[in-house]
Amino acid sequence: MRKLEEIFLALAFLFIFVFNWAYSLDCKIVTGSCPSGYSCLFSLYSTQNSHAGACGYYTYSVCCDEIFSYMNKTCNASTSAILSFYQQNNTHTAEPTYYNNWKLCTGYSTYPLECTIRQGPCYDDETCLVSLYNTVNSHLANCGYYNNSLCCKKLSDLMVNSSSFQFPSNLIFGNNVTINITVWNIGDTTAYNVNVSCYENGRLFDSKIIYSIPAGSSYQTSCNWTVSCLTNISVKVDPNNLIKELNESNNEAWKNVSIIEYLNVTIDYPANEQRFYRGETIWLNSTINSSCGNPTFYDVYWYNESTFIGKGKDIKWTIPLDDGLLGKKNITAYANSTSNYLPGSKNINITILNNIPNVTKPRFNVTPPEVESGGGIKILCDAYDLEDCSSSAPCSVKVNISILDPNGNWDNATASQIGNTFYRDYIAPYSPLGNYTVYCSVLDTDNGYNESLPSTFLVYQNATVTVNLNASYYWWGDGVKVYGTVKRKDGSVVSLSDVKIYLEQNLICNTTTDNDGNYACELKTPSSIGNYRLLVNVTDLVTNKIFVNSTLLIVKVAYGAEETELRRAKQVSCYEVPQLIINPDGSIKQVFVKVCVLP
């Protein structure tokens, strides 16, 4: 590193030397024409006690580099009068305002030349052109011959170029860095209070003041820069042109720099604290930006805790079924690049849950689902679990089949198993009767619990319905009393239950059983003789099961002796005679009249 610094300094001094040689206000009196690089201001008859004339009039020429001149009655804005002449040739000279006939107008390429007739030698920042006997109506001579010197102002020349910059090796976005800047003065005199301003894409970010830079030397200053996306760095020396210089076009330099940006990661999905289940396939989505926009080359790596998931800006991930994944997990998206980017990452938390096992609604081995007391019914349900029971072969969940009777009592039992089908054989009790509710509940090895929708089955008992009439036969329009009792198989009565009595197809009576299971109903016989089917329909209030029984209702006309009398009599002769009968309802029926002769 020290060797490099020595080389840099050597080159800098060589650079200064070359440009110092090129820019140095130098004036001399020569015989004949001015040498190359010099221009003639006027001519002299002699180097001492001499008249003056236009260039070429006399043998001796007053020559200067870096400036130009002309003789005229007035000077323009780019020049200034440094002497006045009585006439153009063979003339005395004076200070600029003494003669109005001819003026010697001179200037640099950038500014008019500033000259003063000074007694004694010129100052350090001045160059002597000639000496004068007096300030008015004077002869001229070379410098030092007379006491009055024509002293002309030297100019500095501040310069920077691309080699002026020294940047740190790594420019990282957001870092505060120091940019070293070398400023050269390749002019003829010292420059004072030199402003050095630094810009990023034309925006000023720092400036320094250098107290002085002697002619032919350099000075190193610095600008402090917070590395940003504005990477065109420029420096301007004396940006407001407060210092007069030989050259005003070499005061600015610029350099485009490369910076190292950060990769900024945003996880678009999942959201922080979102919940998922094992085995679920989810998207992992990210957005990658850099400090200054959209990066060109990068890779994104996804991790679950420290376990690598996959590579890509947007990927799908099927969450493994391992028990170790349960709970809160840290998901990280890590972006990296081989280009000028520093890696970035983002992490979120998600919660991975155990999959709840599934169990089907209970079903039964009979349709409809009902069983008589003392009989058996099989209750079945199927269980599934992604981790413990994905198919019938490796099913390792536990299933409980619970039965709730009509009185609110539970009967729980662990189900038997065939593959992923679980069942329970149940013997129906004699009490209570009614609808039993069944649930299947499942528990996996991770204590995941689920419960099925309920199903119901009916437990009932068969019942007997007795049907009694208050007479064996009836006339037209007679009153009939139908009565009976309804009892179940175990002898318990069917109380407070609906009773419907039908005569043939017609509902003729609605009633209910009493607390003892008895029912009764009174009705009128039809207005037509015949045998009628009387049906009693009972709906058990407890089970809604329907029980029926029937009997015949006989409507006939009876005259004469009773059958009992005929059976007791002796030597009875009987025969049947067909007759037509008009019923009270107006219908006509044929009947057979039995005629018997008693002794």
VENPEWO-V177266 format. One record per residue. SS is DSSP state (h for helix, s for strand, l for the rest). OMEGA is omega in whole degrees, -180 to 180 (none if undefined). NEAR is the number of other ideal C-beta (glycine too) atoms within 8 Angstrom. Layout:
ss={SS;SS}
omega={OMEGA;OMEGA}
near={NEAR;NEAR}
This chain:
ss={l;h;h;h;h;h;h;h;h;h;h;h;h;h;h;h;h;h;h;h;h;h;l;l;l;l;s;s;s;s;s;l;l;l;l;l;l;s;s;s;s;s;s;s;l;l;l;l;l;s;l;s;s;l;l;l;l;l;l;s;s;s;s;s;s;l;l;s;s;s;s;s;l;l;l;l;l;l;l;s;s;s;s;s;s;l;l;l;l;l;s;l;s;s;l;l;l;l;l;l;l;s;s;s;s;s;s;l;l;l;l;s;l;l;s;s;s;s;s;l;l;l;l;l;l;s;s;s;s;s;s;s;l;l;l;l;l;s;l;s;s;l;l;l;l;l;l;s;s;s;s;s;s;l;l;s;l;s;s;l;l;h;h;h;s;s;l;l;l;l;l;s;l;l;l;s;s;s;s;s;s;s;s;s;s;l;l;l;l;l;s;s;s;s;s;s;s;s;s;s;l;l;s;s;s;s;s;s;s;s;s;s;s;l;l;l;s;s;s;s;s;s;s;s;s;s;l;l;l;l;l;s;s;s;s;s;s;l;l;l;l;l;l;l;s;l;l;l;l;l;l;s;s;s;s;s;l;l;l;s;s;s;s;s;s;s;s;s;s;l;l;l;l;s;s;s;s;l;l;l;s;s;s;s;s;s;s;s;s;s;l;l;s;l;l;l;l;l;s;s;s;s;s;s;l;l;s;s;s;s;s;l;l;s;s;s;s;s;l;l;l;l;h;h;h;l;s;s;s;s;s;s;s;s;s;s;l;l;l;l;s;s;l;s;s;s;s;s;s;s;s;s;s;l;l;l;l;s;s;l;l;l;s;s;l;l;l;l;l;s;s;s;l;l;l;s;s;s;s;s;s;s;s;s;s;l;l;l;s;l;l;l;l;l;l;l;l;s;s;s;s;s;s;s;l;l;l;l;l;s;s;s;s;s;l;s;s;s;l;l;s;s;s;s;s;s;s;l;l;l;l;l;l;s;s;s;s;s;s;s;s;s;s;l;l;l;l;l;s;s;s;l;l;l;s;s;s;s;s;s;l;l;s;s;s;l;l;s;s;l;l;l;l;s;l;l;l;l;s;s;s;s;s;s;s;s;s;s;l;l;l;l;s;l;l;l;l;s;s;s;s;s;s;l;l;s;s;s;s;s;s;s;l;l;l;l;l;s;s;s;s;s;s;s;l;l;l;l;l;s;s;s;s;s;s;s;s;s;s;l;l;l;l;l;l;s;s;s;s;s;s;s;s;s;s;l;l;l;l;l;l;l;h;h;h;h;h;h;l;l;l;l;s;s;s;s;s;s;s;s;s;s;l;l;l;l;l;s;s;s;s;s;s;s;s;s;s;l;l}
omega={-180;179;179;179;179;178;-180;-179;179;178;180;179;176;179;-179;-178;-178;-177;176;177;-177;-178;175;-179;-176;180;-179;178;-177;175;179;-176;178;177;-180;-179;-180;175;-177;178;176;-179;-179;175;-178;179;-180;174;-167;166;180;176;177;-180;179;-179;177;-175;-174;-180;172;-171;175;171;173;-178;174;-177;173;178;-177;179;176;178;177;-172;-177;-180;176;178;180;174;171;-176;176;175;-172;-178;178;-170;167;178;180;176;-167;-174;-172;178;178;-174;-176;178;171;-177;-178;178;168;176;-176;-175;172;179;179;-177;-179;172;-172;174;-179;-176;178;178;-178;-178;180;176;179;177;179;172;-176;176;-179;-180;178;175;-167;166;-179;176;177;-176;178;-179;175;-177;-180;-177;172;-174;-178;-172;170;177;170;175;-179;-175;169;172;-175;179;179;-174;166;-179;169;-175;-180;177;-175;-177;177;180;173;-176;177;176;178;-175;177;178;178;169;-178;179;-172;-176;-179;174;-177;176;-176;177;176;-177;-178;-174;170;-176;177;-180;-179;176;177;174;179;176;174;-175;179;173;-180;177;178;180;179;178;179;175;-178;172;177;-174;168;-171;-177;179;179;-165;172;-176;179;177;176;176;-176;-173;-179;178;176;180;177;-175;176;-177;-180;-177;-178;-176;-176;175;-180;-179;173;-177;174;179;176;-178;172;170;-180;-173;171;174;-179;179;6;172;177;179;177;-176;178;179;173;-180;-180;176;-176;174;168;-174;-180;171;-178;172;173;-178;-175;178;-177;179;-177;-176;178;174;178;-180;-178;180;167;-167;178;-178;-179;178;-177;-175;178;179;178;-179;173;180;172;-175;-179;-177;-176;177;-178;-180;-178;176;-177;-178;179;178;-177;170;-176;-179;-178;-179;175;178;-176;179;170;-176;176;-179;176;178;177;174;170;177;179;-174;172;177;177;178;180;178;-176;175;-178;175;-173;-179;179;177;-3;-177;178;-177;177;179;-178;178;-179;176;180;179;-176;171;-180;-180;178;176;-174;-178;-169;-176;-178;175;-175;-174;-174;-174;-176;176;177;-178;176;177;-176;-179;178;-177;-177;180;178;179;-179;173;-175;178;174;-175;170;-170;166;-175;177;174;-178;-174;176;175;-174;176;-176;179;176;178;-6;175;177;-177;177;-180;-175;174;169;177;-175;179;178;-175;177;179;171;-173;174;-177;-177;167;-177;168;180;170;-174;170;-176;170;173;-179;178;179;174;180;-179;173;-178;176;-179;175;-173;170;175;173;177;173;-179;173;176;-178;179;-178;178;-180;179;-176;-178;178;178;-176;175;-173;172;-178;-178;177;176;-179;-178;170;-167;-177;-172;176;-177;-177;172;179;177;174;177;-177;180;178;-179;175;177;180;179;-178;177;178;177;180;178;-179;177;177;-177;177;-180;-175;177;-178;-178;176;-179;-179;-175;-172;-174;174;-177;178;-175;170;-177;175;179;173;-176;175;-179;177;-179;176;174;-174;176;179;-179;179;-180;-178;-180;-175;178;179;177;178;-177;173;-178;-179;177;180;173;-179;174;179;178;180;177;179;180;177;174;178;174;-180;179;-179;-179;178;-180;178;none}
near={4;5;6;7;8;8;8;8;8;8;8;11;8;8;9;13;9;8;12;11;7;7;12;9;12;9;12;7;10;10;5;5;6;8;7;3;4;11;10;13;12;14;15;17;11;8;9;7;7;13;11;13;13;9;8;6;8;10;7;13;14;14;14;16;11;10;12;8;14;6;11;8;6;5;9;6;4;5;14;12;11;12;12;16;16;11;8;8;7;7;12;10;12;14;9;10;5;9;9;4;8;13;13;13;14;15;13;10;7;9;8;11;13;8;12;8;10;11;5;5;6;8;6;4;8;12;12;14;13;13;14;15;9;8;9;7;7;13;10;13;14;9;8;7;9;11;6;13;17;14;14;17;11;12;14;16;14;17;13;14;7;7;5;11;12;6;10;6;3;5;12;9;13;7;8;6;11;8;13;9;15;12;17;15;17;12;14;13;11;10;13;7;9;16;12;15;10;15;12;12;7;6;7;7;9;9;9;9;8;11;6;9;14;7;12;8;9;10;10;8;10;9;14;9;14;9;11;9;8;7;11;10;15;11;16;10;13;13;8;5;6;6;11;6;14;12;10;7;4;10;12;9;10;9;10;7;8;7;13;10;12;10;16;9;14;9;13;6;8;11;6;7;8;8;8;11;11;15;10;8;6;10;8;16;9;14;7;14;9;12;8;7;6;5;13;5;6;12;7;13;11;16;11;9;6;3;6;6;10;9;7;7;7;7;11;7;11;7;13;7;8;6;6;4;12;9;6;6;11;9;15;9;14;12;15;10;12;4;8;7;13;8;9;11;9;10;9;11;10;13;11;12;9;11;12;7;16;9;14;10;9;14;8;12;5;8;4;5;10;9;13;10;14;6;8;8;13;10;15;11;17;9;16;10;15;10;14;13;14;8;7;6;5;7;13;7;13;6;15;12;17;12;12;11;11;9;5;5;6;6;8;7;8;7;12;7;10;5;7;11;10;14;13;10;8;10;7;11;8;7;5;9;12;10;7;12;9;14;11;18;12;17;11;15;7;9;7;11;9;10;8;14;4;9;12;9;13;14;14;13;12;9;13;10;12;8;11;8;11;6;7;4;7;11;9;12;7;10;7;13;9;15;9;12;10;16;10;11;8;7;5;7;11;15;10;7;12;8;15;10;16;11;12;6;3;6;7;7;10;7;9;8;15;9;6;8;12;9;15;8;11;7;11;7;13;10;8;11;10;7;7;11;9;14;10;15;11;16;10;14;9;10;10;8;10;8;13;9;11;8;8;7;13;9;15;8;7;7;3;4;8;6;6;6;8;11;6;5;10;4;5;10;6;9;6;8;7;8;8;8;10;6;12;7;7;5;7;7;10;8;10;8;8;7;8;10;7;6;6}
